[in-house]
Amino acid sequence: MASAFERIADIIAENSEVKREDITPDSHVINDLGIDSLDFLDIVFAIDKAFGIKVPVEAWTQEVNAGTAPAEQYFVMKNLAARIDELVAAKQA
Amino acid sequence: MLLEYFQMIDRVVALSPEAITVCSHVPEASPVFEGHFPGHPLVPGVLLIETMAQASGYMLLARMGFARMPFLASVKEAKLRSFVAPLAELTIEASLVHEGSGYSVTSARIVSDGKRICDSELSFRVLDFPDPRLEAAMRKRAAEIGLNEVPAP
């Protein structure tokens, strides 16, 4: 099966105007790829469905806004993929 | 149904945590019909979508115990299949597709006299009430349409 990064990149390309080849592990979803909040909602919905999880976007956003976590921890592609892998593993545990 | 005041729902018929059925009666006259269209009054398609959104919204409000407010964010695969004229009786059904973090997705449709009127998948941002007056208004209108009185289907 494709890696979480590959699957998330495919989802982003399918749900936004970002070209698949422009998405790299170091891409910041918002700053580099320019995903707006509505496209991000669609992307999160697609990730929730594809991975059978509930991405805790609100908790992540609160942490970033409160300064307790850097935005890169959740919104750079390789880190986002790692967080998704963690959520999938936690669900299966 | 008072089109000009965006009161699209008359009565809740059935409610469960993941589905709602409501009904509405299209009035004989409305200022909306003066423009849409002269000599050929029809409920605008955007108001049919609003009607589906409100049915979905009341289900989500009930589900969340009015803790937060759903705001319509996207309308997908909307199909406006039949015209809706004055005096039509509408049945609106909505069901929960997915509850995410800060958003929800529903599927909704309207039928009238056994005929499919429209259907769509709707997404909502779910946010804290931005003003206590909005929460009070939503609770008041929900009580008026019997949101808390109906048994599960």
gemmi code that builds the backbone of each chain (N, CA, C; Angstrom):
import gemmi

chains = {
    "A": [
        ("MET", (0.845, -1.201, 0.000), (0.000, 0.000, 0.000), (0.880, 1.251, 0.000)),
        ("ALA", (0.406, 2.295, -0.666), (1.157, 3.546, -0.726), (1.340, 4.113, 0.675)),
        ("SER", (2.419, 4.895, 0.842), (2.687, 5.503, 2.145), (1.633, 6.562, 2.450)),
        ("ALA", (1.571, 6.946, 3.731), (0.627, 8.000, 4.122), (0.909, 9.274, 3.334)),
        ("PHE", (2.210, 9.587, 3.146), (2.543, 10.788, 2.378), (1.962, 10.725, 0.972)),
        ("GLU", (2.154, 9.592, 0.304), (1.660, 9.454, -1.068), (0.139, 9.592, -1.114)),
        ("ARG", (-0.532, 8.954, -0.173), (-1.995, 8.995, -0.174), (-2.512, 10.403, 0.120)),
        ("ILE", (-1.855, 11.084, 1.061), (-2.291, 12.444, 1.394), (-2.009, 13.399, 0.225)),
        ("ALA", (-0.872, 13.211, -0.408), (-0.542, 14.062, -1.558), (-1.569, 13.864, -2.674)),
        ("ASP", (-1.948, 12.613, -2.904), (-2.978, 12.346, -3.923), (-4.290, 13.035, -3.550)),
        ("ILE", (-4.650, 12.955, -2.275), (-5.903, 13.572, -1.810), (-5.862, 15.083, -2.013)),
        ("ILE", (-4.730, 15.697, -1.689), (-4.603, 17.153, -1.860), (-4.740, 17.524, -3.337)),
        ("ALA", (-4.094, 16.755, -4.201), (-4.168, 17.053, -5.632), (-5.588, 16.894, -6.160)),
        ("GLU", (-6.323, 15.935, -5.594), (-7.693, 15.689, -6.056), (-8.671, 16.728, -5.527)),
        ("ASN", (-8.334, 17.370, -4.411), (-9.284, 18.273, -3.755), (-8.846, 19.738, -3.778)),
        ("SER", (-7.882, 20.062, -4.610), (-7.429, 21.450, -4.718), (-6.864, 21.662, -6.121)),
        ("GLU", (-6.352, 22.841, -6.351), (-5.763, 23.119, -7.662), (-4.251, 22.870, -7.668)),
        ("VAL", (-3.744, 22.296, -6.577), (-2.315, 22.006, -6.490), (-1.976, 20.789, -7.352)),
        ("LYS", (-0.930, 20.894, -8.127), (-0.506, 19.765, -8.951), (0.222, 18.745, -8.079)),
        ("ARG", (-0.013, 17.483, -8.368), (0.584, 16.417, -7.563), (2.104, 16.524, -7.522)),
        ("GLU", (2.702, 16.883, -8.657), (4.168, 16.918, -8.714), (4.762, 18.067, -7.904)),
        ("ASP", (3.922, 19.020, -7.511), (4.417, 20.149, -6.710), (4.431, 19.839, -5.211)),
        ("ILE", (3.883, 18.692, -4.827), (3.775, 18.347, -3.402), (4.971, 17.490, -3.003)),
        ("THR", (5.773, 18.011, -2.104), (6.955, 17.264, -1.635), (6.844, 17.047, -0.128)),
        ("PRO", (7.671, 16.186, 0.433), (7.625, 15.957, 1.891), (7.872, 17.229, 2.699)),
        ("ASP", (8.582, 18.187, 2.112), (8.874, 19.425, 2.845), (7.871, 20.543, 2.561)),
        ("SER", (6.849, 20.269, 1.778), (5.855, 21.306, 1.470), (5.028, 21.626, 2.703)),
        ("HIS", (4.874, 22.928, 2.972), (3.940, 23.366, 4.005), (2.574, 23.490, 3.336)),
        ("VAL", (1.595, 22.813, 3.910), (0.291, 22.711, 3.261), (-0.297, 24.097, 2.963)),
        ("ILE", (-0.129, 25.017, 3.872), (-0.735, 26.337, 3.708), (0.250, 27.318, 3.066)),
        ("ASN", (1.442, 27.424, 3.630), (2.392, 28.440, 3.150), (2.944, 28.129, 1.761)),
        ("ASP", (3.212, 26.854, 1.484), (3.811, 26.490, 0.198), (2.770, 26.100, -0.843)),
        ("LEU", (1.779, 25.330, -0.419), (0.799, 24.829, -1.382), (-0.389, 25.772, -1.526)),
        ("GLY", (-0.551, 26.707, -0.580), (-1.613, 27.704, -0.699), (-3.009, 27.147, -0.523)),
        ("ILE", (-3.115, 26.065, 0.247), (-4.434, 25.486, 0.486), (-5.247, 26.439, 1.372)),
        ("ASP", (-6.450, 26.819, 0.915), (-7.273, 27.699, 1.754), (-8.138, 26.854, 2.691)),
        ("SER", (-8.857, 27.539, 3.562), (-9.553, 26.823, 4.637), (-10.646, 25.905, 4.103)),
        ("LEU", (-11.298, 26.312, 3.022), (-12.374, 25.465, 2.497), (-11.805, 24.222, 1.816)),
        ("ASP", (-10.754, 24.399, 1.020), (-10.112, 23.221, 0.432), (-9.552, 22.317, 1.531)),
        ("PHE", (-9.034, 22.927, 2.587), (-8.476, 22.125, 3.678), (-9.564, 21.298, 4.356)),
        ("LEU", (-10.764, 21.877, 4.457), (-11.892, 21.127, 5.022), (-12.171, 19.889, 4.162)),
        ("ASP", (-12.216, 20.078, 2.843), (-12.445, 18.940, 1.945), (-11.332, 17.900, 2.068)),
        ("ILE", (-10.107, 18.396, 2.188), (-8.954, 17.488, 2.293), (-9.016, 16.678, 3.593)),
        ("VAL", (-9.357, 17.347, 4.683), (-9.456, 16.640, 5.966), (-10.583, 15.608, 5.926)),
        ("PHE", (-11.703, 15.980, 5.298), (-12.814, 15.028, 5.154), (-12.335, 13.800, 4.375)),
        ("ALA", (-11.612, 14.030, 3.286), (-11.118, 12.915, 2.474), (-10.109, 12.072, 3.254)),
        ("ILE", (-9.257, 12.723, 4.050), (-8.294, 11.967, 4.873), (-9.033, 11.157, 5.934)),
        ("ASP", (-10.002, 11.773, 6.596), (-10.805, 11.052, 7.600), (-11.384, 9.771, 6.993)),
        ("LYS", (-11.969, 9.925, 5.802), (-12.614, 8.782, 5.148), (-11.576, 7.743, 4.715)),
        ("ALA", (-10.496, 8.208, 4.102), (-9.515, 7.275, 3.545), (-8.812, 6.464, 4.627)),
        ("PHE", (-8.553, 7.099, 5.768), (-7.782, 6.429, 6.828), (-8.667, 5.922, 7.973)),
        ("GLY", (-9.963, 6.256, 7.931), (-10.860, 5.806, 8.991), (-10.551, 6.433, 10.340)),
        ("ILE", (-10.148, 7.691, 10.318), (-9.783, 8.392, 11.556), (-10.513, 9.718, 11.617)),
        ("LYS", (-10.284, 10.453, 12.690), (-10.811, 11.809, 12.808), (-9.618, 12.719, 13.103)),
        ("VAL", (-9.145, 13.386, 12.070), (-7.976, 14.257, 12.235), (-8.341, 15.407, 13.179)),
        ("PRO", (-7.612, 15.536, 14.290), (-7.991, 16.543, 15.298), (-7.521, 17.954, 14.932)),
        ("VAL", (-8.037, 18.462, 13.845), (-7.564, 19.744, 13.326), (-7.766, 20.873, 14.335)),
        ("GLU", (-8.895, 20.841, 15.027), (-9.154, 21.931, 15.987), (-8.119, 21.926, 17.113)),
        ("ALA", (-7.790, 20.762, 17.628), (-6.796, 20.682, 18.707), (-5.428, 21.133, 18.201)),
        ("TRP", (-5.083, 20.712, 16.989), (-3.800, 21.127, 16.409), (-3.754, 22.650, 16.256)),
        ("THR", (-4.831, 23.202, 15.723), (-4.867, 24.654, 15.497), (-4.759, 25.410, 16.818)),
        ("GLN", (-5.436, 24.884, 17.837), (-5.362, 25.534, 19.154), (-3.942, 25.505, 19.701)),
        ("GLU", (-3.262, 24.372, 19.509), (-1.872, 24.274, 19.983), (-0.981, 25.278, 19.257)),
        ("VAL", (-1.156, 25.386, 17.961), (-0.339, 26.321, 17.176), (-0.639, 27.760, 17.597)),
        ("ASN", (-1.923, 28.080, 17.723), (-2.303, 29.445, 18.095), (-1.836, 29.804, 19.510)),
        ("ALA", (-1.795, 28.788, 20.384), (-1.355, 29.031, 21.763), (0.166, 29.050, 21.882)),
        ("GLY", (0.843, 28.685, 20.808), (2.308, 28.684, 20.823), (2.901, 27.464, 21.494)),
        ("THR", (2.104, 26.436, 21.733), (2.613, 25.230, 22.390), (3.126, 24.199, 21.389)),
        ("ALA", (2.885, 24.454, 20.097), (3.413, 23.565, 19.056), (3.683, 24.404, 17.814)),
        ("PRO", (4.781, 24.107, 17.111), (5.036, 24.830, 15.856), (4.093, 24.344, 14.758)),
        ("ALA", (3.702, 25.251, 13.901), (2.783, 24.879, 12.819), (3.369, 23.765, 11.958)),
        ("GLU", (4.711, 23.772, 11.819), (5.362, 22.771, 10.968), (5.100, 21.349, 11.466)),
        ("GLN", (4.871, 21.218, 12.751), (4.656, 19.885, 13.335), (3.444, 19.183, 12.729)),
        ("TYR", (2.478, 19.987, 12.305), (1.249, 19.408, 11.772), (1.024, 19.702, 10.289)),
        ("PHE", (1.600, 20.787, 9.792), (1.202, 21.235, 8.460), (2.305, 21.142, 7.400)),
        ("VAL", (3.463, 20.609, 7.739), (4.445, 20.230, 6.720), (4.159, 18.777, 6.352)),
        ("MET", (4.151, 18.496, 5.067), (3.636, 17.216, 4.570), (4.220, 15.985, 5.271)),
        ("LYS", (5.541, 15.936, 5.422), (6.134, 14.724, 6.027), (5.684, 14.574, 7.477)),
        ("ASN", (5.506, 15.703, 8.167), (5.053, 15.641, 9.554), (3.563, 15.317, 9.635)),
        ("LEU", (2.802, 15.897, 8.698), (1.373, 15.571, 8.637), (1.187, 14.072, 8.410)),
        ("ALA", (1.979, 13.519, 7.493), (1.887, 12.079, 7.224), (2.238, 11.270, 8.477)),
        ("ALA", (3.241, 11.739, 9.218), (3.622, 11.038, 10.456), (2.492, 11.103, 11.482)),
        ("ARG", (1.842, 12.268, 11.576), (0.728, 12.408, 12.534), (-0.425, 11.468, 12.126)),
        ("ILE", (-0.672, 11.367, 10.814), (-1.750, 10.484, 10.350), (-1.406, 9.036, 10.678)),
        ("ASP", (-0.149, 8.667, 10.438), (0.284, 7.300, 10.786), (0.073, 7.033, 12.276)),
        ("GLU", (0.375, 8.025, 13.108), (0.188, 7.875, 14.561), (-1.292, 7.689, 14.912)),
        ("LEU", (-2.143, 8.461, 14.254), (-3.579, 8.353, 14.531), (-4.115, 6.983, 14.109)),
        ("VAL", (-3.636, 6.500, 12.958), (-4.067, 5.175, 12.490), (-3.589, 4.099, 13.455)),
        ("ALA", (-2.340, 4.224, 13.899), (-1.783, 3.229, 14.831), (-2.534, 3.256, 16.160)),
        ("ALA", (-2.867, 4.459, 16.631), (-3.593, 4.585, 17.900), (-4.980, 3.957, 17.800)),
        ("LYS", (-5.586, 4.092, 16.621), (-6.916, 3.520, 16.448), (-6.863, 2.000, 16.423)),
        ("GLN", (-5.785, 1.474, 15.860), (-5.666, 0.012, 15.733), (-5.173, -0.645, 17.008)),
        ("ALA", (-4.618, 0.168, 17.922), (-4.048, -0.388, 19.164), (-5.159, -0.915, 20.075)),
    ],
    "B": [
        ("MET", (-43.233, 28.430, 6.223), (-42.091, 28.902, 5.445), (-42.273, 30.382, 5.156)),
        ("LEU", (-41.315, 31.170, 5.580), (-41.307, 32.594, 5.266), (-40.018, 32.880, 4.505)),
        ("LEU", (-40.140, 32.863, 3.205), (-38.934, 32.933, 2.373), (-38.125, 34.187, 2.657)),
        ("GLU", (-38.820, 35.319, 2.804), (-38.113, 36.592, 2.935), (-37.405, 36.726, 4.282)),
        ("TYR", (-37.750, 35.882, 5.242), (-37.066, 35.896, 6.537), (-36.176, 34.654, 6.730)),
        ("PHE", (-35.995, 33.910, 5.649), (-35.172, 32.704, 5.710), (-35.687, 31.714, 6.760)),
        ("GLN", (-36.969, 31.745, 7.025), (-37.573, 30.714, 7.881), (-38.050, 29.604, 6.954)),
        ("MET", (-37.190, 28.624, 6.762), (-37.468, 27.618, 5.739), (-38.145, 26.368, 6.308)),
        ("ILE", (-38.062, 26.180, 7.605), (-38.577, 24.950, 8.221), (-39.815, 25.278, 9.050)),
        ("ASP", (-40.886, 24.509, 8.826), (-42.108, 24.715, 9.606), (-42.183, 23.795, 10.827)),
        ("ARG", (-41.823, 22.551, 10.640), (-42.065, 21.588, 11.718), (-41.096, 20.412, 11.618)),
        ("VAL", (-40.602, 19.978, 12.759), (-39.784, 18.759, 12.797), (-40.720, 17.563, 12.928)),
        ("VAL", (-40.555, 16.615, 12.047), (-41.414, 15.419, 12.035), (-40.753, 14.264, 12.765)),
        ("ALA", (-39.472, 14.101, 12.563), (-38.739, 12.996, 13.205), (-37.283, 13.411, 13.389)),
        ("LEU", (-36.708, 12.927, 14.472), (-35.320, 13.289, 14.774), (-34.622, 12.128, 15.459)),
        ("SER", (-33.417, 11.835, 14.994), (-32.543, 10.881, 15.692), (-31.156, 11.512, 15.703)),
        ("PRO", (-30.183, 10.915, 16.395), (-28.853, 11.547, 16.435), (-28.220, 11.731, 15.060)),
        ("GLU", (-28.623, 10.933, 14.090), (-27.963, 11.017, 12.784), (-28.920, 11.298, 11.636)),
        ("ALA", (-30.160, 11.674, 11.929), (-31.106, 11.954, 10.840), (-32.236, 12.851, 11.335)),
        ("ILE", (-32.804, 13.576, 10.388), (-33.936, 14.432, 10.725), (-34.881, 14.472, 9.526)),
        ("THR", (-36.163, 14.570, 9.816), (-37.170, 14.820, 8.790), (-37.986, 16.018, 9.228)),
        ("VAL", (-38.124, 16.987, 8.346), (-38.905, 18.187, 8.658), (-39.852, 18.445, 7.498)),
        ("CYS", (-40.836, 19.314, 7.751), (-41.768, 19.647, 6.670), (-41.931, 21.160, 6.569)),
        ("SER", (-42.309, 21.590, 5.378), (-42.540, 23.008, 5.141), (-43.640, 23.192, 4.115)),
        ("HIS", (-44.399, 24.259, 4.308), (-45.468, 24.630, 3.380), (-45.043, 25.903, 2.662)),
        ("VAL", (-44.991, 25.846, 1.351), (-44.604, 27.035, 0.579), (-45.798, 27.990, 0.558)),
        ("PRO", (-45.593, 29.245, 0.961), (-46.733, 30.177, 1.014), (-47.262, 30.506, -0.379)),
        ("GLU", (-48.500, 30.971, -0.380), (-49.106, 31.348, -1.668), (-48.462, 32.612, -2.227)),
        ("ALA", (-48.099, 33.521, -1.297), (-47.520, 34.789, -1.739), (-46.264, 35.093, -0.927)),
        ("SER", (-45.319, 35.755, -1.568), (-44.089, 36.183, -0.915), (-43.441, 37.251, -1.786)),
        ("PRO", (-42.783, 38.244, -1.166), (-42.046, 39.214, -1.991), (-41.028, 38.550, -2.914)),
        ("VAL", (-40.537, 37.390, -2.484), (-39.556, 36.682, -3.316), (-40.157, 36.338, -4.685)),
        ("PHE", (-41.437, 35.990, -4.685), (-42.075, 35.580, -5.944), (-42.284, 36.749, -6.901)),
        ("GLU", (-42.217, 37.970, -6.370), (-42.396, 39.126, -7.249), (-41.243, 39.234, -8.252)),
        ("GLY", (-40.075, 38.781, -7.809), (-38.924, 38.834, -8.720), (-38.556, 37.495, -9.316)),
        ("HIS", (-39.026, 36.419, -8.693), (-38.583, 35.076, -9.103), (-39.784, 34.176, -9.282)),
        ("PHE", (-40.565, 34.228, -10.387), (-40.376, 35.145, -11.492), (-41.715, 35.826, -11.759)),
        ("PRO", (-41.712, 37.006, -12.340), (-42.984, 37.673, -12.643), (-43.871, 36.794, -13.523)),
        ("GLY", (-45.070, 36.495, -13.026), (-45.997, 35.669, -13.796), (-45.717, 34.182, -13.699)),
        ("HIS", (-44.628, 33.807, -13.064), (-44.273, 32.387, -12.967), (-43.517, 32.155, -11.654)),
        ("PRO", (-44.225, 32.261, -10.518), (-43.547, 32.189, -9.210), (-42.950, 30.810, -8.937)),
        ("LEU", (-41.676, 30.821, -8.558), (-40.963, 29.586, -8.200), (-40.068, 29.856, -6.995)),
        ("VAL", (-39.960, 28.873, -6.099), (-38.993, 28.997, -5.004), (-37.593, 28.927, -5.610)),
        ("PRO", (-36.754, 29.941, -5.379), (-35.404, 29.914, -5.953), (-34.614, 28.685, -5.504)),
        ("GLY", (-33.829, 28.154, -6.417), (-33.023, 26.980, -6.095), (-32.103, 27.214, -4.908)),
        ("VAL", (-31.565, 28.438, -4.792), (-30.669, 28.704, -3.662), (-31.420, 28.593, -2.337)),
        ("LEU", (-32.715, 28.893, -2.349), (-33.481, 28.765, -1.106), (-33.849, 27.305, -0.827)),
        ("LEU", (-33.941, 26.503, -1.867), (-34.115, 25.065, -1.636), (-32.842, 24.489, -0.999)),
        ("ILE", (-31.701, 24.954, -1.463), (-30.440, 24.520, -0.839), (-30.381, 25.020, 0.598)),
        ("GLU", (-30.810, 26.258, 0.829), (-30.860, 26.795, 2.190), (-31.787, 25.943, 3.066)),
        ("THR", (-32.882, 25.493, 2.490), (-33.819, 24.660, 3.247), (-33.155, 23.353, 3.672)),
        ("MET", (-32.430, 22.737, 2.751), (-31.713, 21.506, 3.107), (-30.633, 21.792, 4.155)),
        ("ALA", (-29.992, 22.948, 4.029), (-28.952, 23.312, 4.996), (-29.564, 23.530, 6.382)),
        ("GLN", (-30.730, 24.173, 6.435), (-31.343, 24.413, 7.741), (-31.797, 23.105, 8.392)),
        ("ALA", (-32.351, 22.203, 7.597), (-32.740, 20.903, 8.168), (-31.506, 20.201, 8.740)),
        ("SER", (-30.427, 20.210, 7.959), (-29.171, 19.609, 8.434), (-28.694, 20.319, 9.691)),
        ("GLY", (-28.770, 21.638, 9.672), (-28.284, 22.430, 10.796), (-29.028, 22.137, 12.086)),
        ("TYR", (-30.345, 22.003, 11.994), (-31.098, 21.690, 13.226), (-30.743, 20.299, 13.751)),
        ("MET", (-30.508, 19.361, 12.838), (-30.074, 18.039, 13.305), (-28.732, 18.153, 14.038)),
        ("LEU", (-27.813, 18.923, 13.463), (-26.493, 19.069, 14.092), (-26.602, 19.809, 15.417)),
        ("LEU", (-27.438, 20.838, 15.466), (-27.634, 21.569, 16.727), (-28.165, 20.636, 17.818)),
        ("ALA", (-29.163, 19.837, 17.446), (-29.727, 18.906, 18.425), (-28.668, 17.907, 18.872)),
        ("ARG", (-27.900, 17.444, 17.909), (-26.856, 16.449, 18.195), (-25.819, 17.007, 19.159)),
        ("MET", (-25.524, 18.305, 19.014), (-24.492, 18.935, 19.845), (-25.076, 19.613, 21.080)),
        ("GLY", (-26.370, 19.505, 21.268), (-26.992, 20.169, 22.404), (-26.830, 21.684, 22.369)),
        ("PHE", (-26.823, 22.237, 21.172), (-26.703, 23.691, 20.968), (-25.385, 24.248, 21.538)),
        ("ALA", (-24.377, 23.383, 21.633), (-23.088, 23.845, 22.153), (-22.341, 24.701, 21.139)),
        ("ARG", (-22.566, 24.435, 19.843), (-21.863, 25.158, 18.791), (-22.824, 25.350, 17.623)),
        ("MET", (-22.379, 26.173, 16.676), (-23.245, 26.532, 15.551), (-22.661, 26.022, 14.240)),
        ("PRO", (-23.455, 25.284, 13.441), (-22.977, 24.878, 12.119), (-23.241, 25.981, 11.090)),
        ("PHE", (-22.206, 26.320, 10.317), (-22.332, 27.309, 9.240), (-22.066, 26.609, 7.910)),
        ("LEU", (-22.958, 26.799, 6.955), (-22.818, 26.144, 5.652), (-21.494, 26.547, 4.995)),
        ("ALA", (-20.728, 25.555, 4.549), (-19.414, 25.827, 3.967), (-19.315, 25.391, 2.515)),
        ("SER", (-19.957, 24.278, 2.180), (-19.891, 23.867, 0.773), (-21.125, 23.061, 0.400)),
        ("VAL", (-21.441, 23.134, -0.875), (-22.608, 22.444, -1.441), (-22.095, 21.622, -2.609)),
        ("LYS", (-22.227, 20.312, -2.487), (-21.676, 19.457, -3.533), (-22.768, 18.634, -4.207)),
        ("GLU", (-22.557, 18.406, -5.479), (-23.463, 17.536, -6.234), (-24.912, 17.969, -6.077)),
        ("ALA", (-25.130, 19.281, -6.025), (-26.510, 19.768, -5.883), (-27.268, 19.536, -7.185)),
        ("LYS", (-28.410, 18.910, -7.062), (-29.263, 18.698, -8.228), (-30.648, 19.271, -7.931)),
        ("LEU", (-31.048, 20.229, -8.742), (-32.369, 20.843, -8.621), (-33.241, 20.200, -9.689)),
        ("ARG", (-34.038, 19.218, -9.260), (-34.665, 18.320, -10.224), (-36.033, 18.795, -10.679)),
        ("SER", (-36.748, 19.503, -9.823), (-38.126, 19.907, -10.159), (-38.403, 21.308, -9.638)),
        ("PHE", (-39.266, 22.028, -10.328), (-39.688, 23.339, -9.856), (-40.542, 23.208, -8.602)),
        ("VAL", (-40.485, 24.228, -7.753), (-41.351, 24.288, -6.565), (-42.170, 25.565, -6.651)),
        ("ALA", (-43.486, 25.403, -6.742), (-44.406, 26.533, -6.896), (-45.078, 26.848, -5.566)),
        ("PRO", (-45.742, 27.996, -5.466), (-46.496, 28.329, -4.251), (-47.466, 27.201, -3.883)),
        ("LEU", (-47.661, 27.038, -2.568), (-48.583, 26.077, -1.951), (-48.061, 24.629, -1.949)),
        ("ALA", (-46.855, 24.434, -2.417), (-46.288, 23.076, -2.375), (-46.033, 22.666, -0.923)),
        ("GLU", (-46.199, 21.368, -0.659), (-45.860, 20.800, 0.643), (-44.531, 20.044, 0.486)),
        ("LEU", (-43.568, 20.439, 1.291), (-42.227, 19.866, 1.159), (-41.879, 18.985, 2.353)),
        ("THR", (-41.247, 17.886, 2.080), (-40.645, 17.057, 3.130), (-39.137, 17.081, 2.909)),
        ("ILE", (-38.426, 17.452, 3.954), (-36.970, 17.592, 3.854), (-36.324, 16.563, 4.771)),
        ("GLU", (-35.417, 15.796, 4.218), (-34.704, 14.769, 4.988), (-33.212, 15.062, 4.942)),
        ("ALA", (-32.573, 14.914, 6.083), (-31.118, 15.101, 6.137), (-30.533, 14.025, 7.037)),
        ("SER", (-29.345, 13.571, 6.685), (-28.672, 12.573, 7.512), (-27.194, 12.908, 7.624)),
        ("LEU", (-26.605, 12.468, 8.721), (-25.187, 12.735, 8.975), (-24.326, 11.790, 8.151)),
        ("VAL", (-23.402, 12.364, 7.400), (-22.445, 11.562, 6.633), (-21.156, 11.376, 7.427)),
        ("HIS", (-20.712, 12.475, 8.046), (-19.446, 12.411, 8.787), (-19.379, 13.575, 9.770)),
        ("GLU", (-18.862, 13.270, 10.954), (-18.625, 14.321, 11.949), (-17.124, 14.411, 12.176)),
        ("GLY", (-16.527, 15.499, 11.704), (-15.086, 15.668, 11.843), (-14.746, 16.644, 12.948)),
        ("SER", (-13.483, 17.046, 12.960), (-13.013, 18.013, 13.954), (-13.293, 19.424, 13.441)),
        ("GLY", (-14.338, 20.035, 13.967), (-14.687, 21.386, 13.540), (-15.503, 21.457, 12.274)),
        ("TYR", (-15.978, 20.327, 11.809), (-16.842, 20.339, 10.621), (-17.730, 19.102, 10.631)),
        ("SER", (-18.813, 19.189, 9.879), (-19.687, 18.036, 9.687), (-20.155, 18.019, 8.243)),
        ("VAL", (-20.504, 16.832, 7.773), (-20.994, 16.663, 6.409), (-22.330, 15.936, 6.477)),
        ("THR", (-23.304, 16.437, 5.725), (-24.616, 15.803, 5.695), (-25.023, 15.520, 4.256)),
        ("SER", (-26.003, 14.643, 4.140), (-26.657, 14.399, 2.858), (-28.112, 14.803, 3.045)),
        ("ALA", (-28.656, 15.567, 2.106), (-30.021, 16.055, 2.292), (-30.799, 15.993, 0.983)),
        ("ARG", (-32.117, 15.925, 1.124), (-32.962, 15.951, -0.063), (-34.335, 16.491, 0.298)),
        ("ILE", (-35.028, 16.959, -0.711), (-36.405, 17.436, -0.549), (-37.288, 16.641, -1.506)),
        ("VAL", (-38.435, 16.213, -0.992), (-39.441, 15.565, -1.838), (-40.765, 16.295, -1.650)),
        ("SER", (-41.584, 16.244, -2.663), (-42.904, 16.868, -2.596), (-43.865, 16.047, -3.430)),
        ("ASP", (-44.939, 15.619, -2.793), (-45.971, 14.845, -3.497), (-45.365, 13.631, -4.202)),
        ("GLY", (-44.434, 12.983, -3.508), (-43.811, 11.781, -4.044), (-42.751, 12.032, -5.096)),
        ("LYS", (-42.466, 13.287, -5.360), (-41.510, 13.606, -6.423), (-40.224, 14.169, -5.837)),
        ("ARG", (-39.090, 13.729, -6.369), (-37.802, 14.268, -5.917), (-37.651, 15.708, -6.399)),
        ("ILE", (-37.373, 16.595, -5.461), (-37.217, 18.008, -5.808), (-35.732, 18.360, -5.976)),
        ("CYS", (-34.931, 17.991, -4.978), (-33.507, 18.327, -5.032), (-32.755, 17.483, -4.016)),
        ("ASP", (-31.443, 17.408, -4.182), (-30.594, 16.707, -3.218), (-29.172, 17.229, -3.330)),
        ("SER", (-28.415, 17.029, -2.269), (-27.047, 17.538, -2.239), (-26.299, 16.968, -1.043)),
        ("GLU", (-24.974, 17.059, -1.118), (-24.131, 16.816, 0.053), (-23.650, 18.173, 0.551)),
        ("LEU", (-23.829, 18.413, 1.838), (-23.531, 19.728, 2.416), (-22.450, 19.599, 3.492)),
        ("SER", (-21.535, 20.557, 3.487), (-20.511, 20.608, 4.537), (-20.723, 21.847, 5.397)),
        ("PHE", (-20.436, 21.691, 6.667), (-20.624, 22.785, 7.628), (-19.361, 22.974, 8.457)),
        ("ARG", (-18.970, 24.225, 8.626), (-17.996, 24.521, 9.670), (-18.762, 24.587, 10.985)),
        ("VAL", (-18.237, 23.975, 12.008), (-18.902, 23.974, 13.307), (-18.063, 24.835, 14.255)),
        ("LEU", (-18.634, 25.975, 14.634), (-17.890, 26.974, 15.405), (-18.631, 27.332, 16.677)),
        ("ASP", (-17.910, 27.939, 17.610), (-18.584, 28.494, 18.782), (-19.557, 29.579, 18.321)),
        ("PHE", (-20.656, 29.721, 19.057), (-21.588, 30.797, 18.718), (-20.849, 32.138, 18.814)),
        ("PRO", (-20.871, 32.930, 17.734), (-20.144, 34.204, 17.761), (-20.842, 35.279, 18.583)),
        ("ASP", (-22.111, 35.049, 18.905), (-22.871, 36.046, 19.663), (-23.993, 35.319, 20.407)),
        ("PRO", (-24.183, 35.623, 21.681), (-25.244, 34.927, 22.429), (-26.636, 35.159, 21.848)),
        ("ARG", (-26.808, 36.254, 21.126), (-28.134, 36.494, 20.514), (-28.427, 35.466, 19.435)),
        ("LEU", (-27.394, 35.024, 18.733), (-27.600, 33.995, 17.714), (-28.007, 32.681, 18.369)),
        ("GLU", (-27.314, 32.311, 19.437), (-27.681, 31.071, 20.132), (-29.119, 31.152, 20.638)),
        ("ALA", (-29.482, 32.283, 21.210), (-30.850, 32.442, 21.723), (-31.863, 32.335, 20.593)),
        ("ALA", (-31.546, 32.947, 19.460), (-32.469, 32.899, 18.324), (-32.613, 31.486, 17.790)),
        ("MET", (-31.508, 30.752, 17.740), (-31.568, 29.372, 17.238), (-32.372, 28.492, 18.184)),
        ("ARG", (-32.155, 28.680, 19.486), (-32.918, 27.891, 20.463), (-34.417, 28.220, 20.369)),
        ("LYS", (-34.716, 29.493, 20.208), (-36.128, 29.924, 20.125), (-36.800, 29.326, 18.892)),
        ("ARG", (-36.127, 29.435, 17.754), (-36.722, 28.913, 16.522), (-36.836, 27.384, 16.584)),
        ("ALA", (-35.834, 26.737, 17.168), (-35.875, 25.275, 17.302), (-37.085, 24.853, 18.138)),
        ("ALA", (-37.358, 25.610, 19.192), (-38.526, 25.294, 20.025), (-39.811, 25.504, 19.232)),
        ("GLU", (-39.843, 26.558, 18.426), (-41.050, 26.856, 17.638), (-41.350, 25.749, 16.626)),
        ("ILE", (-40.322, 25.131, 16.071), (-40.554, 24.080, 15.073), (-40.609, 22.699, 15.719)),
        ("GLY", (-40.540, 22.653, 17.048), (-40.725, 21.394, 17.769), (-39.531, 20.477, 17.758)),
        ("LEU", (-38.340, 21.059, 17.711), (-37.133, 20.222, 17.617), (-36.979, 19.295, 18.815)),
        ("ASN", (-37.445, 19.751, 19.974), (-37.214, 18.960, 21.183), (-38.406, 18.086, 21.567)),
        ("GLU", (-39.396, 18.076, 20.715), (-40.631, 17.376, 21.100), (-40.843, 16.049, 20.392)),
        ("VAL", (-40.080, 15.825, 19.320), (-40.420, 14.670, 18.487), (-39.699, 13.413, 18.956)),
        ("PRO", (-40.359, 12.273, 18.810), (-39.692, 11.010, 19.142), (-38.771, 10.577, 18.017)),
        ("ALA", (-37.873, 9.673, 18.327), (-37.006, 9.104, 17.286), (-37.854, 8.309, 16.304)),
        ("PRO", (-37.470, 8.315, 15.016), (-38.269, 7.591, 14.008), (-38.174, 6.091, 14.201)),
    ],
}
model = gemmi.Model(1)
for chain_id, residues in chains.items():
    chain = gemmi.Chain(chain_id)
    for i, (resn, *xyz) in enumerate(residues, 1):
        res = gemmi.Residue()
        res.name, res.seqid = resn, gemmi.SeqId(i, " ")
        for name, pos in zip(("N", "CA", "C"), xyz):
            atom = gemmi.Atom()
            atom.name, atom.element = name, gemmi.Element(name[0])
            atom.pos, atom.b_iso = gemmi.Position(*pos), 0.0
            res.add_atom(atom)
        chain.add_residue(res)
    model.add_chain(chain)
structure = gemmi.Structure()
structure.add_model(model)
structure.setup_entities()
